[in-house]
Amino acid sequence: MRTTRLIVLIVVVVLLAIIIIQNREPVRTHFLLATVEMPHILLLLITAAAGFVAGVMVALLSERKKAKQEKLSQQQPL
């Protein structure tokens, strides 16, 4: 199982690297009221980083909720 996760992770990273390398031209990005021109590679990296951070936050909150439920179930008498 651990090997499968590692292989999937490597494939995803390689595919992401290929996509980023092929998208180096500048693009104009509109976010709320701001318009910024940046290389497409930078926009993709920012988006990937934001997705990673969101995934980590969801995982941490899920673990925290699970730990809290386990603690409550241990406190309740059978």
C-alpha positions, 0 to 999 in steps of 0.5 A: 500500500505504501509503495502504491502511494509513493508511485502515484505521488511520483507520477503526479509530480512528474506530470505536474512538472511537465505541465509547468515546464510547457507553460512558461509564457506570461498570462494576465490574471484577474483576482478580485479587483487586481490584475497581475501579469505573471508567467504561467508557470508561477500561476500554476505553482501558486495554484498547486501550492494552494491546493496542497495547503487546502488538502493538508488543512482538510486532513488535519481537521479530519484527524482532529475530529476523529480524535475528538470522537474517539475521546468522547466515545471512551468517556461514555460508559457502556 
